[in-house]
Amino acid sequence: MNLAAITDHTLLKPAASEKDIVTLCHEAQHHKFATVCVNPSYVQMAAKLLHGTGICVAAVVGFPLGATFTEVKVQEILMVKAHGGKEVDAVINIGWVKSGNWEAVEKDVSRVVEAAHSCGLIIKIIIETSLLTEDEKKSVAEIVKRVGADFIKTSTGFAGGGATVEDVRNLKAWVGEGVKVKASGGIRTKEFALELVEAGADRLGTSAVLA
């Protein structure tokens, strides 16, 4: 299987420099990854570097906590579009999930998805599986499915946990065929990547993809 074609080559470290982004884009071009995934301030640079290569630029939104204003997430999405991005990975408000404030969660996710789709962007909703109970994961998955997001994504990689085979399998069962699953966080080996794909992952996100 060609793992590169379904992998987002990711660099989200706070100390990532412009030189690091250049390297990231060159690696993505060489190995033909699906996208590069960067912080919003590097979208324009990455889009210029990858222009004409067929490799898209994805950016994170409300990252990594998800606890900012919905309006700020929407504005970030519009800016990502304006700077040449094609995909966004947006974090849910995890605190609202933990509070059981499902109305607020759904309103936040719905507006974020609507903003992305209104400007032609693919949107992945990051739910941070390591912080949620099974019931919470299922409830969030049902919301993501209901509002029509393109992907549900396991993790930011910043919360001390990552993708698991069980989570990927469950998420795929809950969202059905209409929503894809992106496994992200803690993917360090080809063997584990293949296990996640076998479990139902349509896309992988990792900063260790070359290894």
ABEGO torsion letter per residue (X at the ends): XBAAAABBBBBABAABBAAAAAAAAAAAAAAGBABBBBBAAAAAAAAAAABGAGBBBBBBBGOAAGABBAAAAAAAAAAAAAAGBABBBBBBBAAAAAAGBAAAAAAAAAAAAAAAAAAGBBBBBBAGAAABBAAAAAAAAAAAAAAGBABBBABAGAAGBBBBAAAAAAAAAAAEAABBBBBBEGBABAAAAAAAAAAGBABBBBAAAAX
